[in-house]
Amino acid sequence: MKRVIILGLCLILVLGLAVGCSQKPTASVEPEKKSDKEEAKAEVDWPTKDIKIIVPWNPGGGTDLTTRTIADEMSKALDATIMVVNTPGASGSIGTQEVLNSPHDGYTIAANGMMPFVSYSVMGYLKNTYRDWHVWLATFSPNVIAVNKDSQYKDMKTLVDAFKNGEVSVGTAGPGTGGHIGIEVVRSSLDFDYNHVPYGGGNPAIVAALSGEVDVTPQLSMEMIDMLRSGDLKGLAALTEGPLQISEEIAIPSLADVIPEAAKAVPMGESFGIAVPKDTPKEVVDKIDEAFKKAIESEAVKKFAEEKGVVVLGYSGDKAQKFLDKLASVVCWTLYDAGNAKISPEKFDIPRAE
């Protein structure tokens, strides 16, 4: 019986081997390789959730107004919700640091005025420099030296005389901001002192000038254009190369025209934009770039520019970086020479403006 079982097992084994040898080898199936276009499409599955843009200033200022307009149009292009969150403090560096502390995946975007943005390193606020970001520049707005309608200063010459006597208080959005840089550039041209009163954004600085809490505000035209048009604020001079026409009836004279010795202070103003850290995935950066360009071309942004009296820039990539290089040379050295910046721009390879 045992012998029969063994013979049966051997027979089964032989038959199995024969069948196996008679079959053709099965070719291994390679997974279907996706084309480069298909792989790129799969990688650009962004955004899949809400996006947050952090405005590091109080509501109502130039950064806030510009960002909300751009965000509305970008949200349409991306088919995603974009939330604009105001996180003021330390001249905008607190909100900017929050973006750096968040995952660098494009879901948390920084917004800012570029004057403070390029100066954070020399001011000692942040270790990073503007070169550590991908930047998109939306609009430009010039500085306007403005007083309330009942001010004793009726023209720029009277104001400059008061400046030279050290009698004037100046309200700005804070150290290193567009308004502060603007008045510092004028100060360095005309050699005067002033009492600097910093606020947490452009809007509170303008309100302070309206109420008489400060004598002057050198904030941006777009932040106070409605009040300039209504006559509640009077623009004594614009930091432009020619008169700044804000309505059919009102043109603010150029500082260079009314005080010729201050001509080197113009043009001066603030540019507004958004940014993400440099190590954000390229596919995400490309999607942001595409949405930003669509926003810039939108009727809403064109209307915003006309209403607020700003110039649409639409810069990105190398063009934006070159713009910031030139701006940093002016801003950082102005702050350092005035004793406002803690660290020399030389440490960050920022040359003086030629």
C-alpha positions in Angstrom: 0.0 0.0 0.0 2.8 2.4 0.9 4.5 1.6 -2.4 1.4 2.4 -4.3 1.0 5.8 -2.6 4.7 6.7 -3.4 4.2 5.8 -7.0 1.1 7.9 -7.2 2.8 10.9 -5.8 5.7 10.5 -8.3 3.3 10.3 -11.2 1.5 13.5 -10.1 4.9 15.3 -9.8 6.0 14.1 -13.3 2.7 15.2 -14.9 3.0 18.6 -13.1 6.5 19.2 -14.5 5.4 18.2 -17.9 2.5 20.6 -18.0 4.8 23.4 -16.6 7.4 22.8 -19.3 4.8 22.8 -22.1 3.5 26.3 -21.2 5.2 29.4 -22.7 6.8 31.7 -20.3 4.5 34.6 -19.3 6.0 38.1 -20.1 6.2 40.4 -17.1 3.7 43.3 -17.4 5.3 46.7 -17.1 3.2 49.3 -15.4 1.9 51.8 -18.0 4.2 54.8 -17.9 2.5 58.2 -17.7 3.5 60.9 -20.1 5.3 64.0 -18.7 2.1 66.0 -19.2 0.1 63.5 -17.2 2.6 63.4 -14.4 2.6 67.1 -14.2 -1.1 67.2 -14.1 -1.1 64.7 -11.2 1.5 66.7 -9.3 -0.5 70.0 -9.7 -3.5 68.8 -7.6 -3.5 72.1 -5.8 -5.4 73.7 -4.2 -7.5 71.0 -2.5 -8.4 73.2 0.5 -8.8 76.8 1.5 -5.9 79.2 1.1 -5.0 81.9 3.6 -3.3 85.2 2.8 -1.9 86.9 5.8 -1.9 90.7 5.7 0.4 91.8 8.5 -1.3 95.1 9.1 -4.7 96.4 10.3 -7.6 96.5 7.9 -8.0 99.5 5.6 -4.4 100.2 4.6 -2.8 99.8 1.2 -1.7 96.2 1.7 -5.1 95.2 3.0 -7.1 96.9 0.2 -4.8 95.6 -2.6 -4.7 92.1 -1.2 -8.5 91.7 -0.9 -9.0 92.8 -4.5 -6.3 90.5 -5.8 -7.5 87.6 -3.6 -11.0 87.8 -4.9 -9.9 87.4 -8.5 -7.3 84.7 -7.7 -9.9 82.7 -5.9 -11.9 82.6 -9.2 -8.9 81.5 -11.2 -8.0 78.8 -8.7 -11.7 77.8 -7.9 -10.8 77.9 -4.3 -11.7 80.0 -1.2 -9.0 82.5 -0.3 -9.3 83.9 3.2 -7.5 87.2 4.0 -6.4 87.4 7.6 -5.1 90.6 9.3 -2.2 89.8 11.7 -0.6 93.2 12.6 2.5 93.8 14.8 6.2 94.7 14.7 5.9 96.6 11.3 4.4 93.6 9.7 7.1 91.1 10.7 4.8 89.1 13.0 2.4 88.1 10.2 5.3 87.5 7.8 7.0 85.2 10.3 3.7 83.3 10.7 3.9 82.5 7.0 7.5 81.3 7.4 6.5 79.1 10.4 3.6 77.5 8.4 4.2 74.6 5.9 5.7 75.9 2.7 2.9 74.4 0.5 1.2 77.5 -0.9 -1.8 77.3 1.5 -0.4 80.2 3.6 0.7 83.2 1.6 2.3 86.5 2.7 1.0 89.9 1.6 2.9 93.1 2.3 4.1 96.5 1.2 7.6 96.0 -0.2 9.3 98.8 1.7 9.0 97.0 5.1 9.3 93.6 3.4 12.8 94.3 2.0 14.0 95.9 5.3 13.1 93.3 7.8 16.6 91.9 7.9 18.4 95.2 8.5 15.7 96.2 11.1 16.5 93.0 13.0 12.9 91.7 12.7 13.6 88.6 10.6 16.6 86.6 9.6 15.3 85.9 6.2 15.7 88.5 3.4 13.4 89.3 0.5 15.6 87.0 -1.7 14.3 84.0 0.2 10.8 84.5 -1.4 8.9 84.1 -4.6 7.3 87.6 -5.0 4.4 88.9 -7.1 4.0 92.7 -7.3 0.5 94.0 -7.9 0.3 97.8 -7.6 2.3 101.0 -6.9 1.1 104.0 -4.9 3.2 107.2 -4.3 3.6 108.9 -1.0 1.6 112.1 -0.3 2.5 114.5 2.4 -0.9 115.4 3.8 -2.5 117.5 6.5 -6.1 117.9 7.7 -8.2 120.6 6.1 -7.9 122.9 9.2 -4.1 122.6 9.5 -2.0 125.7 10.0 0.3 124.3 7.3 -1.2 125.6 4.1 1.7 124.7 1.8 4.9 122.7 1.7 7.2 125.6 2.3 5.5 126.5 5.5 5.7 122.9 6.6 9.4 122.6 5.8 10.1 125.7 7.9 8.2 124.1 10.8 10.1 120.8 10.3 13.4 122.7 10.6 12.3 124.1 13.9 11.4 120.6 15.1 7.8 121.4 15.7 6.0 118.7 13.6 4.6 115.3 14.6 4.3 112.8 11.8 2.1 109.7 11.9 3.0 106.6 9.8 2.1 103.0 9.7 5.3 102.2 11.7 9.1 101.9 11.4 10.3 100.8 8.0 6.9 101.1 6.4 6.1 103.0 3.2 5.1 106.2 5.0 8.1 106.1 7.3 10.5 105.6 4.4 8.9 108.4 2.5 9.3 111.0 5.2 12.9 109.7 5.9 13.9 110.2 2.3 12.5 113.8 2.4 14.2 114.4 5.8 17.6 113.3 4.4 17.1 115.6 1.4 16.2 118.7 3.5 18.0 118.0 6.7 15.3 118.4 9.4 14.0 116.5 12.4 10.5 115.4 13.3 8.5 113.7 16.0 7.7 110.2 14.6 4.4 108.7 15.9 4.1 105.1 14.6 0.7 103.3 14.3 -0.3 99.7 13.4 -1.1 100.5 9.8 -1.7 103.2 7.3 -5.4 103.7 8.1 -4.9 104.6 11.8 -2.1 107.0 10.9 -4.4 108.7 8.5 -7.2 108.9 11.0 -4.7 110.4 13.5 -4.0 113.2 10.9 -7.7 113.7 10.3 -8.4 114.2 14.0 -5.4 116.4 14.6 -3.6 113.9 16.8 -0.6 114.3 14.5 0.3 117.2 12.3 1.1 115.3 9.1 0.9 111.9 7.5 3.2 110.9 4.6 1.2 107.8 3.8 0.2 106.5 0.4 -2.1 108.2 -2.1 -4.4 105.1 -2.3 -4.9 104.9 1.4 -6.3 108.4 1.6 -7.5 109.2 -1.9 -11.1 109.4 -0.8 -10.3 112.0 1.9 -8.1 113.9 -0.5 -10.9 114.0 -3.0 -13.4 115.1 -0.4 -11.1 117.8 0.9 -11.0 116.4 4.5 -7.2 116.0 3.9 -5.1 118.4 1.9 -2.1 117.0 -0.1 0.8 119.5 0.2 3.1 117.5 -2.0 3.3 114.2 -3.8 6.6 112.2 -4.1 6.1 112.0 -7.8 8.1 113.4 -10.7 5.1 115.5 -11.8 1.7 116.6 -10.3 -0.5 113.8 -9.0 -4.0 114.2 -10.5 -6.5 112.6 -8.1 -9.6 114.1 -9.7 -10.6 116.4 -12.5 -10.4 119.3 -10.0 -7.5 118.3 -7.7 -3.9 117.9 -8.6 -1.3 117.6 -5.8 2.0 119.3 -6.8 5.2 117.3 -7.0 7.6 117.8 -4.1 10.3 118.4 -6.7 8.4 121.3 -8.1 7.5 123.1 -4.8 10.8 122.3 -3.0 13.5 121.8 -5.8 16.2 120.9 -3.3 14.2 117.8 -2.5 14.1 116.6 -6.1 16.3 113.5 -5.3 13.5 112.2 -3.0 11.2 111.5 -5.9 9.8 109.3 -7.1 9.0 107.4 -3.9 6.1 105.2 -3.0 5.0 101.7 -2.0 4.4 98.6 -4.1 2.1 95.9 -2.8 2.2 92.2 -3.5 2.2 88.7 -2.3 4.9 86.1 -1.6 5.6 82.5 -0.7 8.9 81.0 0.6 11.4 80.1 -2.0 11.2 76.4 -1.2 7.5 76.2 -2.0 7.0 73.4 -4.7 7.5 74.7 -8.2 4.2 73.3 -9.3 2.4 75.3 -6.7 4.4 78.4 -7.5 3.4 78.0 -11.1 -0.3 77.8 -10.2 -0.1 80.9 -8.0 1.7 82.7 -10.8 -1.0 81.7 -13.3 -3.8 82.9 -11.0 -2.0 86.1 -10.1 -1.6 87.0 -13.8 -5.3 86.4 -14.4 -6.2 88.6 -11.5 -4.0 91.4 -12.7 -5.7 91.3 -16.1 -9.2 91.3 -14.5 -11.7 94.2 -14.8 -11.9 94.3 -11.0 -8.2 95.1 -10.6 -8.3 97.7 -13.4 -11.3 99.4 -11.7 -9.6 99.3 -8.3 -6.5 101.0 -9.8 -8.6 103.7 -11.4 -10.6 104.3 -8.2 -7.6 104.3 -5.9 -5.2 106.2 -8.2 -2.6 103.4 -8.3 -0.4 102.0 -11.1 -0.8 98.3 -11.9 2.6 96.5 -12.0 2.0 92.8 -12.5 5.6 91.9 -11.9 6.8 88.3 -11.0 9.9 86.2 -11.2 13.2 87.9 -12.2 11.4 91.2 -12.9 10.0 91.3 -9.4 13.4 90.4 -7.9 15.2 93.1 -9.8 12.6 95.7 -8.7 13.1 94.6 -5.1 16.9 94.8 -5.4 16.7 98.4 -6.5 14.1 99.2 -3.8 16.2 97.5 -1.0 19.2 99.7 -2.0 17.2 102.8 -1.3 15.1 101.7 1.7 17.7 99.7 3.7 20.5 102.3 3.4 18.0 105.2 4.2 17.0 103.4 7.4 20.6 102.5 8.3 21.9 106.0 7.7 19.1 107.5 9.8 19.9 105.2 12.7 16.6 103.3 12.4 18.1 100.0 11.1 20.1 97.9 13.6 22.2 96.0 11.0 24.2 97.3 8.1 22.8 96.4 4.7 26.4 95.3 3.8 25.8 92.2 5.8 23.2 91.1 3.4 25.1 92.2 0.2 22.7 95.1 -0.4 24.6 97.8 -2.2 23.9 101.6 -1.9 21.7 103.0 -4.6 23.7 104.6 -7.4 
